[in-house]
Amino acid sequence: MAILVALIIGGWSAYWAVGRGIVSDVIRNGVKVAEADGGSLECGNQQLGGYPFRFELTCTPFRMDKNGEWYFINELRGVALAYNPTHVIFEATGPAEATFGQAGPAYSAHWKTAQASVIAKDSKPAKLDAVFKEPKLTYTIGDQSVEFDAELTEAHMRRVEGNEDALDLSLLVTGLTAGQVSDEVPLDISLVMQLPEGSKLLDGKVRNIADLMVDEELKVNVSNLYLKSGEFSVKTGGDLVIDRQGRLNGTLPLVITGIHQLEDVLRPLFPQGSKTLESLQKTAMSIGQGSAVNGVPTLKIPVTIENGRARIAFFDLGPVPQLIIKESGS
């Protein structure tokens, strides 16, 4: 029996040592590939341990520079069980920063806790789940910046079973405030959608929206989009198409509860003196199909977006902000 136990321990130790070596090789190869491409990859103060039941890698800090893009995380930790190395748990300690070229946007972030789970299948990621508690994000472009705060942010991605090209994606944000939006009435967002050609996101092959396009367009199937702030809420879903110019196209049936609060809730997001919200609210109330939910006025309104302009029936609501599309692979 003692000999059997010794053999098991010895075999397991050898397995763990081989696994540790593979992780080290992956890091070294990553550094070489980054340098060959004119960039850099750094796992500062690298620590690799966890024997006997885990593989644990800690980078303090983690830095990457590639094609003018720069990423920084104060501390990044990855943990995988030795008997199930295809499931990796990541934890990150802020702050984190990302810069996309001299003319591109820059992001800086802090959070209370940040965790992500990645499950691989057939040597590539199949599922990703990420949870951020009390995240704070600053978005800067040029000399302008906007700050976002939330109580909780979750993101989930799955490859669609039976369709390896498609990706299911969901996003949950609670307690969101941004810029001038009042902390007294934060915004909750829930989004569930599918990208018919979105699996490249999990493969790490997407640097911009153009990389997701097929035949010069990106299809987005929105199962549910729900925004809520106080008694005001908007719910919709439908199929959208984004063209090469970043313009939206499609029809979204909106269900708006608390329509009388639309202008008050969204006013901080519009320039001072803008009449757009007032016109939208009046138009919606005049032609929408009305009812009541728990005593709160509710309207059903079909909104059509064509070449980046929104309208209700024949009433033009003006342009919808375009997405920034870069050249594929740039």
Secondary structure, DSSP 8 states (H G I E B T S, - for coil): -HHHHHHHHHHHHHHHHHHHHHHHHHHHHHHHHHHHTT-EEEETT-EEE-TTTEEEEEESSEEEEETTEEEEEEEEEEEEETTEEEEEEEEEEEEEEEEESSSS-EEEEE-SEEEEEEEEETTEEEEEEEEEES-EEEEEETTEEEEEE-SEEEEEEEEETTEEEEEEEEEEEEEEEETT--TTS-EEEEEEEEETT-THHHHT--SSGGGG-BTTEEEEEEEEEEEEETTEEEEEEEEEEEETTS-EEEEEEEEEESGGGHHHHHGGGS-TT--HHHHHHHHHHHHSEEEEETTEEEEEEEEEEETTEEEETTEEEEE--------TT-
